[in-house]
Amino acid sequence: MDQAGEARQHSVLGKTFHWGFIILYAYGIFKQIDELEELEDPALLAFEVAFAAVFLGIVMIRYSYMRRFETFMGATEPVPLAHRYLAKGIHTSMYLCLAMLPLSGLLIAGLFTQGVKDGPLQDFSLALHEISASLSYLLIAMHVGAAIWSRVKGEGVWTSMVPIWKEGGASRNELVTRISKLENEVFNRVEKALTSQKE
């Protein structure tokens, strides 16, 4: 089990990456093209390529910066190792999907400029783009749900990144405390099962 961390805050740069990227992601979803044929407009094609390149660059910079911090920064209680691995896996998967979105978009645009408007290669690129988008929605929903649950428990993680609805310590609600205890027991059992298999 990990030792409880001090109630540390993410840096201003970390918060800027987090909240600024949400705006960029939402804009990318809002402005996405509906039909491949729209890329026949050279100005739109150039914009889509530039947007994808900027999006990918920001994802890579954000990942490089944020990976140096603990997933449960600000936690005031010990976090089971299995829980940390699960959270790290979800974060890494989220970054992978967010990188695949612009990469597959650039592949679609590249094929389109070479006259490949349909066929197996373009179909593969479009499917990869759609799968990446759908998985990103799911993973982000899981991330937000976990953040809200962490806030309800009053672990300190929410307050380290979110400027509103600050935590005032661990929840004293009996139901929340009971569920949180059960959750930790499950993660500890998973951890013991995994470590016993290695021995």
C-alpha positions in Angstrom: 0.0 0.0 0.0 1.3 3.5 -0.8 1.9 6.0 1.9 -0.6 8.8 2.1 0.7 11.8 0.2 0.7 15.3 1.5 -2.2 17.4 0.3 -0.2 18.8 -2.6 -1.6 20.8 -5.5 -0.8 20.4 -9.1 1.3 23.2 -10.5 -0.3 26.1 -12.5 1.2 24.6 -15.6 -0.3 21.2 -14.8 -3.7 22.8 -14.3 -3.4 24.8 -17.4 -2.6 21.7 -19.5 -5.5 19.9 -17.9 -8.2 22.5 -18.3 -6.9 24.1 -21.5 -6.8 20.7 -23.1 -10.5 20.1 -22.2 -11.4 23.2 -24.3 -9.3 22.0 -27.2 -10.8 18.5 -27.1 -14.4 19.9 -26.9 -13.6 22.2 -29.8 -12.2 19.3 -31.8 -15.4 17.3 -31.2 -17.6 20.3 -32.0 -15.9 21.2 -35.3 -15.3 17.7 -36.7 -16.3 17.1 -40.3 -19.3 15.0 -41.1 -18.4 13.7 -44.6 -15.0 12.9 -46.0 -15.8 14.8 -49.2 -15.6 18.0 -47.2 -11.8 17.7 -47.3 -12.0 18.6 -51.0 -12.0 22.2 -49.7 -8.3 23.0 -49.6 -8.7 25.6 -46.8 -10.6 23.1 -44.6 -8.1 20.4 -45.4 -5.2 22.6 -44.4 -7.0 23.7 -41.2 -7.8 20.0 -40.3 -4.1 19.0 -40.8 -2.9 22.0 -38.7 -5.4 21.4 -36.0 -4.4 17.7 -35.8 -0.7 18.6 -35.6 -1.3 21.1 -32.8 -3.6 18.7 -31.0 -1.0 15.9 -31.2 1.8 18.2 -30.1 -0.2 19.3 -27.0 -1.1 15.7 -26.1 2.6 14.7 -26.3 3.8 17.7 -24.3 1.1 17.3 -21.7 1.9 13.6 -21.3 5.6 14.3 -21.0 4.9 16.9 -18.3 2.1 15.1 -16.4 3.6 11.6 -16.2 6.2 12.8 -13.6 3.4 13.3 -11.1 1.6 10.7 -9.0 -1.8 9.8 -10.3 -3.3 10.4 -6.8 -1.5 13.6 -6.1 -3.1 15.3 -3.1 -4.4 12.0 -1.6 -4.5 12.3 2.2 -5.1 8.6 2.7 -3.0 5.6 1.5 -4.0 4.3 -2.0 -3.8 0.6 -2.6 -1.2 -0.4 -5.3 -3.8 -2.2 -7.4 -5.9 1.0 -7.4 -2.9 3.1 -8.5 -2.2 0.6 -11.4 -5.8 0.8 -12.5 -5.8 4.6 -12.5 -2.5 4.7 -14.3 -3.8 2.3 -16.9 -6.8 4.4 -17.5 -4.7 7.6 -17.8 -2.3 5.9 -20.2 -5.1 4.5 -22.3 -6.7 8.0 -22.4 -3.5 9.5 -23.7 -3.1 6.7 -26.3 -6.6 7.4 -27.6 -6.1 11.1 -27.6 -2.9 10.6 -29.6 -4.6 8.2 -32.0 -7.3 10.7 -32.8 -5.0 13.2 -34.6 -2.7 10.5 -35.9 -5.6 8.7 -37.6 -7.0 12.1 -38.8 -3.6 12.9 -40.4 -3.6 9.5 -42.0 -7.1 10.1 -43.4 -6.0 13.5 -44.7 -2.8 12.1 -46.2 -4.6 9.3 -48.0 -7.2 11.8 -49.2 -4.6 14.1 -50.7 -3.1 11.1 -52.6 -6.5 10.4 -54.1 -7.4 7.5 -51.8 -11.0 8.5 -50.9 -12.3 4.9 -50.3 -11.1 1.4 -50.1 -9.4 -0.7 -47.4 -6.7 1.8 -46.3 -9.2 4.7 -46.0 -11.7 2.4 -44.3 -9.1 1.3 -41.8 -8.1 4.9 -41.1 -11.7 6.0 -40.6 -12.4 3.0 -38.3 -9.3 3.7 -36.3 -10.4 7.3 -35.9 -13.9 6.4 -34.9 -12.7 3.7 -32.4 -10.3 6.2 -30.9 -13.0 8.8 -30.5 -15.5 6.4 -28.9 -12.8 5.0 -26.5 -11.8 8.5 -25.6 -15.4 9.3 -24.6 -15.6 6.2 -22.5 -12.3 6.7 -20.8 -12.9 10.4 -20.1 -16.3 9.5 -18.6 -14.6 7.0 -16.3 -12.0 9.6 -15.4 -14.6 12.2 -14.5 -16.7 9.6 -12.6 -13.7 8.5 -10.6 -12.8 12.1 -9.9 -16.3 12.9 -8.6 -16.3 9.7 -6.5 -12.9 10.7 -5.1 -14.3 14.1 -4.2 -17.3 12.5 -2.5 -14.9 10.5 -0.4 -12.9 13.6 0.4 -9.5 12.1 -0.5 -7.8 15.4 -1.5 -7.2 14.4 -5.1 -10.0 16.5 -6.5 -8.8 19.6 -4.7 -5.3 19.2 -6.1 -6.6 19.8 -9.7 -10.1 21.4 -9.5 -10.5 25.0 -8.3 -14.1 24.6 -7.1 -16.0 22.4 -4.6 -13.0 22.1 -2.4 -12.7 19.1 0.0 -12.8 19.6 3.7 -11.3 16.3 4.7 -12.4 12.7 4.5 -16.2 12.1 4.2 -18.0 11.3 7.5 -21.0 9.9 5.7 -21.5 6.4 6.9 -22.5 4.9 3.5 -19.6 6.6 1.7 -17.2 5.4 4.4 -18.5 1.9 4.2 -18.3 1.8 0.4 -14.8 3.3 0.4 -13.6 0.7 2.9 -15.1 -2.1 0.8 -13.4 -0.6 -2.3 -10.0 -0.6 -0.6 -10.5 -4.2 0.6 -11.2 -5.3 -3.0 -8.1 -3.5 -4.3 -6.0 -5.0 -1.5 -7.2 -8.5 -2.2 -6.5 -8.0 -5.9 -3.0 -6.8 -5.0 -2.4 -9.9 -2.7 -3.7 -12.3 -5.4 -1.4 -10.7 -8.0 1.7 -10.7 -5.8 1.1 -14.3 -4.6 1.0 -15.5 -8.3 4.5 -14.0 -8.8 5.9 -15.9 -5.9 
